[in-house]
Amino acid sequence: MKRSVFYPKPSATVIAICIAGFCILTSQNLQANDAQVGRYSVIAALPTEAQVDLLATTMTVRFPERIRTLGEAVRYLLQRSGYRLADAGSVGPDTIALFALPLPTVHRSLGPMTLRDALETLAGPAFNLVQDPVHRLVTFERCVADRFAGQSTETTIEMEVARDEK
């Protein structure tokens, strides 16, 4: 003889409560730093990398025709970045000479890239970007001269500049 087991039928209310509880458990995996922005959308309530490191902001820029020198281009990039260029009195003569150079045509349009990369691109490989995050200042300093000694000497550069000025 076969034994049959009798299980009582759960009520519709019990089923609804179980389903609702299951849905809440599976959908509410919110962490303490999460913010729900829609019915099904959750974002991390943390600052972005660009908000933490202002020079990590991704940007695309096309310099206006009025921007003619590298110094003007650097100032233009820093306008709304939260950073500013260090005073001319605190930079070396190499940096002052860099800022006086004309903006190359190939640099008239930059990006998308980070602000840091854009500044380093404008300065070129002969200069390092120097950042003061406390005072939010940037400037450039010339790399070690030995690295570029094999390429040209100062007298050669002075002769080329003299030829360009004629």
Phi and psi in degrees as a GROMACS rama.xvg file:
@    title "Ramachandran Plot"
@    xaxis  label "Phi"
@    yaxis  label "Psi"
@TYPE xy
-88.3567  133.631  LYS-2
-92.4375  134.827  ARG-3
-107.166  140.077  SER-4
-103.758  135.26  VAL-5
-104.656  121.109  PHE-6
-111.595  130.679  TYR-7
-71.5397  146.074  PRO-8
-75.7416  127.496  LYS-9
-72.0678  150.397  PRO-10
-75.8005  162.881  SER-11
-62.7332  -32.2343  ALA-12
-66.1248  -43.5128  THR-13
-63.6162  -42.2616  VAL-14
-62.6694  -45.1165  ILE-15
-62.2674  -42.2747  ALA-16
-64.6128  -41.7985  ILE-17
-64.0529  -43.7411  CYS-18
-64.5467  -43.8344  ILE-19
-63.5282  -42.4411  ALA-20
-63.4214  -41.4721  GLY-21
-62.8405  -43.6181  PHE-22
-63.001  -41.7268  CYS-23
-64.7704  -43.4779  ILE-24
-63.7346  -39.4975  LEU-25
-82.0615  -28.4432  THR-26
-94.2814  -19.0413  SER-27
-99.4996  56.4867  GLN-28
-91.1885  38.0639  ASN-29
-72.2015  137.208  LEU-30
-91.248  172.562  GLN-31
-63.9207  -27.9178  ALA-32
-102.396  20.4718  ASN-33
-101.332  149.69  ASP-34
-130.26  129.766  ALA-35
-84.4038  122.665  GLN-36
-109.055  -3.05189  VAL-37
-163.143  -178.603  GLY-38
-60.476  -38.8007  ARG-39
-121.08  9.88851  TYR-40
-114.262  132.637  SER-41
-131.808  135.969  VAL-42
-123.762  155.486  ILE-43
-76.3795  127.624  ALA-44
-86.1115  63.0404  ALA-45
-129.879  153.886  LEU-46
-68.3896  149.473  PRO-47
-74.7297  167.345  THR-48
-60.3301  -39.2864  GLU-49
-67.6709  -27.8613  ALA-50
-76.3643  -29.2097  GLN-51
-81.5098  -45.7558  VAL-52
-116.668  100.068  ASP-53
-60.1933  -29.2038  LEU-54
-77.6569  -5.65204  LEU-55
-90.6698  4.72051  ALA-56
-63.8017  128.587  THR-57
-83.274  131.72  THR-58
-146.218  159.855  MET-59
-129.605  131.691  THR-60
-136.283  144.632  VAL-61
-125.677  111.773  ARG-62
-70.0729  135.631  PHE-63
-65.5184  160.74  PRO-64
-62.3891  -25.2413  GLU-65
-68.2638  -20.0718  ARG-66
-79.8836  114.183  ILE-67
-116.636  -25.7992  ARG-68
-115.398  165.198  THR-69
-64.2113  -36.8955  LEU-70
-62.0235  -42.8895  GLY-71
-64.6355  -38.8838  GLU-72
-64.9183  -42.0301  ALA-73
-63.9348  -44.7753  VAL-74
-61.7762  -39.6006  ARG-75
-62.2967  -43.2368  TYR-76
-63.4766  -35.6748  LEU-77
-84.1898  -5.10285  LEU-78
-48.6875  -53.6314  GLN-79
-113.024  22.0638  ARG-80
-87.0774  -17.7994  SER-81
94.3384  -11.8979  GLY-82
-105.005  159.48  TYR-83
-137.872  163.137  ARG-84
-79.7967  139.184  LEU-85
-62.3234  152.688  ALA-86
-59.0265  148.446  ASP-87
-61.1398  -28.1809  ALA-88
-69.6323  -20.2165  GLY-89
-100.695  3.62617  SER-90
-109.418  157.219  VAL-91
-79.1171  168.356  GLY-92
-64.6926  -29.4485  PRO-93
-64.6337  -39.7666  ASP-94
-69.3082  -39.8444  THR-95
-62.0639  -40.9454  ILE-96
-65.2411  -38.1301  ALA-97
-59.9414  -46.5111  LEU-98
-65.9487  -22.8341  PHE-99
-82.9567  -13.6569  ALA-100
-65.9027  148.605  LEU-101
-68.9075  147.91  PRO-102
-72.1518  120.342  LEU-103
-63.5805  146.017  PRO-104
-58.1933  -37.8269  THR-105
-65.54  -20.5853  VAL-106
-93.7856  1.95229  HIS-107
-65.0752  -24.1896  ARG-108
-130.586  120.06  SER-109
-126.99  143.892  LEU-110
112.506  174.011  GLY-111
-72.8897  133.022  PRO-112
-159.579  168.224  MET-113
-73.5653  158.714  THR-114
-59.6923  -39.9231  LEU-115
-58.7144  -46.9464  ARG-116
-65.0133  -37.3727  ASP-117
-64.5102  -43.2465  ALA-118
-64.0244  -43.1827  LEU-119
-67.2332  -33.8627  GLU-120
-65.1788  -44.3844  THR-121
-62.5252  -41.087  LEU-122
-74.2852  -32.1889  ALA-123
86.2763  175.908  GLY-124
-72.0719  -12.9025  PRO-125
-80.4282  -8.37939  ALA-126
-128.496  145.693  PHE-127
-103.789  140.091  ASN-128
-76.3321  128.538  LEU-129
-114.286  127.001  VAL-130
-119.912  134.068  GLN-131
-113.663  94.1339  ASP-132
-69.2712  -22.6869  PRO-133
-68.8769  -46.9272  VAL-134
-98.4192  0.303165  HIS-135
52.9773  55.3994  ARG-136
-117.599  147.806  LEU-137
-131.559  151.656  VAL-138
-156.786  -176.484  THR-139
-128.982  147.502  PHE-140
-130.845  148.084  GLU-141
-69.5653  140.736  ARG-142
-66.4257  172.832  CYS-143
-56.9597  130.023  VAL-144
-65.3585  -27.181  ALA-145
-58.3553  -33.9201  ASP-146
-62.6792  -32.9001  ARG-147
-107.705  4.40583  PHE-148
-63.2022  -35.5082  ALA-149
-72.0871  -19.7131  GLY-150
-81.1686  -42.937  GLN-151
-165.882  156.447  SER-152
-102.97  166.933  THR-153
-63.0126  -36.599  GLU-154
-65.0544  -37.6542  THR-155
-63.0395  -43.0078  THR-156
-64.4046  -44.065  ILE-157
-62.0387  -37.9559  GLU-158
-66.0163  -40.7695  MET-159
-65.8345  -40.4324  GLU-160
-64.2835  -41.9411  VAL-161
-62.6906  -39.4225  ALA-162
-65.7307  -39.0538  ARG-163
-66.1147  -33.4003  ASP-164
-74.3251  -21.834  GLU-165
